[in-house]
Amino acid sequence: MPIIINLDVMMAKRKMSLTELSEKVGITMANLSILKTGKAKAVRLETLENICRILDCQPGDILEYVK
């Protein structure tokens, strides 16, 4: 898949666990894990917005396009 999810990198930079992020964003750990591993087929903009707000980052810090 040409879209790479760098959520684990941002979580490490912010020293935040999957459990903590899922609680703050308001989605299940299972769904966040699917997103983190790149297995998600889609992400809601509201979810992406919440993740960026919590991690204090831009969407481009999490999503990367690779040809």
MOKA-V580276 format. One record per pair of residues at least 12 apart in sequence whose ideal C-beta (glycine too) atoms are under 10 Angstrom apart, sorted by the first residue. I is the first residue (numbers start at 1). J is the second residue. D is the distance in Angstrom with one decimal. If there is no record, write none. Layout:
i=I j=J d=D
i=I j=J d=D
This chain:
i=1 j=38 d=6.6
i=1 j=39 d=9.3
i=1 j=41 d=9.4
i=1 j=66 d=8.9
i=2 j=64 d=9.2
i=2 j=65 d=5.8
i=2 j=66 d=5.5
i=2 j=67 d=6.4
i=3 j=38 d=7.8
i=3 j=40 d=9.7
i=3 j=43 d=9.8
i=3 j=63 d=6.2
i=3 j=64 d=7.2
i=3 j=65 d=6.0
i=3 j=66 d=7.8
i=4 j=38 d=6.9
i=4 j=62 d=9.5
i=4 j=63 d=7.5
i=4 j=64 d=4.3
i=4 j=65 d=7.6
i=4 j=66 d=5.6
i=5 j=34 d=9.9
i=5 j=35 d=6.4
i=5 j=36 d=6.5
i=5 j=37 d=7.6
i=5 j=38 d=4.6
i=5 j=39 d=9.0
i=5 j=40 d=7.5
i=5 j=43 d=8.7
i=5 j=62 d=6.6
i=5 j=63 d=6.6
i=5 j=64 d=7.9
i=6 j=36 d=9.4
i=6 j=38 d=9.5
i=6 j=57 d=9.6
i=6 j=60 d=9.4
i=6 j=61 d=6.9
i=6 j=62 d=5.6
i=6 j=63 d=7.4
i=6 j=64 d=5.9
i=7 j=21 d=8.4
i=7 j=32 d=7.9
i=7 j=33 d=9.7
i=7 j=35 d=6.3
i=7 j=36 d=4.6
i=7 j=37 d=8.9
i=7 j=38 d=8.9
i=7 j=40 d=10.0
i=7 j=43 d=9.9
i=7 j=51 d=7.2
i=7 j=55 d=8.4
i=7 j=57 d=9.8
i=7 j=61 d=9.3
i=7 j=62 d=5.4
i=7 j=63 d=9.0
i=8 j=36 d=5.5
i=8 j=37 d=8.5
i=8 j=38 d=9.7
i=8 j=62 d=9.8
i=9 j=57 d=9.9
i=9 j=61 d=8.1
i=9 j=62 d=8.4
i=9 j=64 d=9.8
i=10 j=36 d=9.9
i=10 j=51 d=8.2
i=10 j=52 d=9.0
i=10 j=54 d=9.8
i=10 j=55 d=5.0
i=10 j=56 d=9.1
i=10 j=57 d=5.4
i=10 j=58 d=9.9
i=10 j=61 d=5.7
i=10 j=62 d=5.9
i=11 j=32 d=9.6
i=11 j=36 d=7.7
i=11 j=51 d=9.5
i=11 j=54 d=9.8
i=11 j=55 d=7.1
i=11 j=62 d=9.7
i=13 j=55 d=8.1
i=13 j=56 d=9.7
i=13 j=57 d=8.3
i=13 j=61 d=8.8
i=14 j=54 d=8.3
i=14 j=55 d=5.3
i=14 j=56 d=7.2
i=14 j=57 d=8.1
i=16 j=54 d=7.7
i=16 j=55 d=7.0
i=17 j=29 d=9.7
i=18 j=30 d=10.0
i=18 j=32 d=6.0
i=18 j=33 d=6.4
i=18 j=36 d=7.0
i=19 j=32 d=9.1
i=20 j=54 d=8.9
i=21 j=36 d=9.0
i=21 j=50 d=9.6
i=21 j=51 d=7.3
i=21 j=54 d=6.3
i=21 j=55 d=7.5
i=22 j=36 d=10.0
i=23 j=54 d=9.8
i=24 j=50 d=7.9
i=24 j=51 d=9.1
i=24 j=53 d=8.9
i=24 j=54 d=4.8
i=24 j=55 d=9.3
i=25 j=46 d=9.8
i=25 j=47 d=6.7
i=25 j=48 d=9.7
i=25 j=49 d=9.7
i=25 j=50 d=4.6
i=25 j=51 d=5.7
i=25 j=52 d=9.9
i=25 j=53 d=8.7
i=25 j=54 d=5.9
i=25 j=55 d=9.3
i=26 j=46 d=9.5
i=26 j=47 d=8.5
i=26 j=50 d=6.7
i=26 j=54 d=9.8
i=27 j=44 d=9.2
i=27 j=47 d=6.2
i=27 j=50 d=8.2
i=27 j=51 d=8.9
i=31 j=43 d=9.6
i=31 j=47 d=8.4
i=32 j=47 d=8.9
i=32 j=51 d=8.5
i=35 j=47 d=7.9
i=35 j=48 d=9.2
i=35 j=51 d=8.3
i=35 j=62 d=9.1
i=36 j=62 d=9.7
i=43 j=59 d=9.6
i=43 j=62 d=9.2
i=43 j=63 d=8.4
i=45 j=59 d=9.0
i=48 j=62 d=7.3
i=48 j=63 d=8.0
